[in-house]
Amino acid sequence: MSVPLALAIKLRNEGHLEQSRELLLDLVKRYPNDGEIHFYCGQVHDSMGLEKEAVEFYEKAVRLGLKEESLKDAFVCLGSTYRVLGKYDESLEVLTKAQQQFPDYRPVQIFLALTLYSLKRYSEAMEIVLKNLIDTTDDEELHSYQRALKYYADHLE
């Protein structure tokens, strides 16, 4: 990772969003074929509430290619941002593709559930959330209901 990119990420993480954005926009101009820079530029725009602009950067980042960890996050960010913009079908398409590519990545599953909920596909959304809850909780009281919850996750209606 280049020093300017690391600085832009640090600035964003510290809440200096406009400074980070300016630096990232400059990096995008200097390195237009770098997917990682486009991804981080999308994130800072998203953080600033500039979702429409963020989408363009996320889409280009995915097209240009990303390392696996960044690609997972880019799918989540793009799918989530589409949902925020009311583009539920686009969100579903991105997150379904991400789930196929990264079936064990829980953030994709949860954001997919949010999109399914927005599409009024409540049973599918609830199934995903319940299964993730069962698989990840350390709550002993919930563990005692694990068998019943697994059954209900598959038989909500």
C-alpha positions as CSV (number, residue, x, y, z in Angstrom):
1,M,0.0,0.0,0.0
2,S,1.4,3.4,-1.0
3,V,2.1,6.1,1.6
4,P,-0.6,8.5,0.2
5,L,-3.2,5.7,0.2
6,A,-2.3,4.7,3.8
7,L,-2.6,8.4,4.8
8,A,-6.0,8.8,3.1
9,I,-7.3,5.7,5.0
10,K,-5.8,7.0,8.3
11,L,-7.5,10.4,7.7
12,R,-10.8,8.7,7.0
13,N,-10.5,6.5,10.1
14,E,-9.8,9.6,12.2
15,G,-12.9,11.4,10.9
16,H,-11.1,13.8,8.5
17,L,-13.4,12.8,5.7
18,E,-13.0,15.8,3.3
19,Q,-9.1,15.7,3.5
20,S,-9.3,11.9,2.9
21,R,-11.7,12.4,0.0
22,E,-9.5,15.1,-1.7
23,L,-6.4,12.9,-1.4
24,L,-8.3,9.8,-2.7
25,L,-9.7,11.8,-5.7
26,D,-6.2,12.9,-6.5
27,L,-5.0,9.3,-6.3
28,V,-7.8,8.1,-8.6
29,K,-6.7,10.7,-11.2
30,R,-3.0,9.5,-10.9
31,Y,-3.8,5.8,-10.8
32,P,-7.1,5.3,-12.7
33,N,-6.6,1.6,-13.0
34,D,-6.1,0.8,-9.4
35,G,-9.1,-1.0,-8.0
36,E,-8.0,-0.6,-4.3
37,I,-7.9,3.2,-4.7
38,H,-11.4,3.3,-6.2
39,F,-12.7,1.1,-3.4
40,Y,-11.3,3.4,-0.7
41,C,-12.6,6.4,-2.6
42,G,-16.0,4.8,-2.6
43,Q,-15.8,4.2,1.1
44,V,-15.0,7.8,1.9
45,H,-17.9,9.0,-0.3
46,D,-20.2,6.6,1.5
47,S,-19.0,7.8,4.9
48,M,-19.9,11.4,3.8
49,G,-23.4,10.5,2.7
50,L,-22.5,10.7,-1.0
51,E,-23.9,7.3,-1.9
52,K,-24.5,8.0,-5.6
53,E,-20.9,8.9,-6.0
54,A,-19.8,6.0,-3.9
55,V,-21.5,3.5,-6.2
56,E,-19.5,4.6,-9.2
57,F,-16.2,4.1,-7.3
58,Y,-17.3,0.7,-5.9
59,E,-18.5,-0.5,-9.4
60,K,-15.2,0.5,-11.0
61,A,-13.2,-1.1,-8.2
62,V,-14.9,-4.4,-8.7
63,R,-14.4,-4.2,-12.5
64,L,-10.7,-3.3,-12.1
65,G,-10.1,-6.2,-9.7
66,L,-9.4,-6.3,-6.0
67,K,-7.7,-8.6,-3.5
68,E,-10.1,-11.1,-1.9
69,E,-10.6,-9.2,1.4
70,S,-11.2,-5.9,-0.4
71,L,-13.5,-7.6,-2.9
72,K,-15.7,-9.1,-0.1
73,D,-16.0,-5.6,1.5
74,A,-16.6,-4.0,-1.9
75,F,-19.5,-6.3,-2.6
76,V,-21.0,-5.6,0.9
77,C,-20.5,-1.8,0.5
78,L,-21.9,-1.8,-3.1
79,G,-24.9,-3.9,-2.2
80,S,-25.6,-1.9,1.0
81,T,-25.3,1.4,-0.9
82,Y,-27.7,0.2,-3.6
83,R,-30.2,-0.7,-0.9
84,V,-29.8,2.7,0.8
85,L,-30.5,4.3,-2.6
86,G,-33.7,2.2,-3.0
87,K,-32.1,0.1,-5.8
88,Y,-33.2,-3.2,-4.2
89,D,-32.9,-5.3,-7.4
90,E,-29.3,-4.2,-8.0
91,S,-28.5,-4.8,-4.3
92,L,-29.9,-8.3,-4.5
93,E,-27.9,-9.0,-7.7
94,V,-24.6,-7.9,-6.1
95,L,-25.1,-9.6,-2.8
96,T,-26.3,-12.8,-4.4
97,K,-23.2,-12.9,-6.5
98,A,-21.1,-12.2,-3.4
99,Q,-22.8,-15.0,-1.5
100,Q,-22.1,-17.4,-4.3
101,Q,-18.4,-16.3,-4.4
102,F,-18.0,-16.1,-0.6
103,P,-20.6,-18.4,1.0
104,D,-19.1,-18.3,4.5
105,Y,-18.6,-14.5,4.7
106,R,-21.3,-13.5,7.2
107,P,-21.4,-9.7,6.4
108,V,-22.6,-10.6,2.9
109,Q,-25.3,-12.8,4.4
110,I,-26.6,-10.2,6.8
111,F,-26.7,-7.4,4.2
112,L,-28.4,-9.8,1.9
113,A,-31.0,-10.3,4.6
114,L,-31.5,-6.6,4.8
115,T,-32.1,-6.4,1.1
116,L,-34.5,-9.3,1.2
117,Y,-36.4,-7.5,3.9
118,S,-36.5,-4.3,1.8
119,L,-38.0,-6.5,-1.0
120,K,-40.6,-7.7,1.4
121,R,-39.2,-11.2,1.3
122,Y,-39.5,-11.5,5.0
123,S,-39.2,-15.2,5.5
124,E,-36.0,-15.5,3.5
125,A,-34.5,-12.6,5.4
126,M,-35.5,-14.0,8.8
127,E,-34.1,-17.4,7.9
128,I,-30.7,-15.9,7.1
129,V,-30.7,-13.9,10.3
130,L,-31.8,-16.8,12.5
131,K,-29.2,-19.1,11.0
132,N,-26.5,-16.6,11.6
133,L,-27.6,-16.0,15.1
134,I,-27.6,-19.7,15.9
135,D,-24.2,-20.1,14.3
136,T,-22.5,-17.2,16.0
137,T,-24.1,-16.6,19.4
138,D,-22.3,-17.4,22.7
139,D,-25.4,-16.9,24.7
140,E,-26.0,-20.1,26.6
141,E,-29.7,-19.5,27.0
142,L,-30.2,-19.3,23.3
143,H,-28.1,-22.4,22.8
144,S,-30.7,-24.4,24.8
145,Y,-33.2,-23.5,22.0
146,Q,-30.8,-24.2,19.1
147,R,-32.6,-27.2,17.7
148,A,-36.0,-25.4,17.8
149,L,-34.5,-22.3,16.2
150,K,-32.9,-24.3,13.4
151,Y,-36.2,-25.9,12.7
152,Y,-38.1,-22.6,12.7
153,A,-35.4,-21.0,10.4
154,D,-36.4,-23.5,7.7
155,H,-40.2,-23.5,8.6
156,L,-41.2,-19.9,9.2
157,E,-44.5,-20.2,7.5
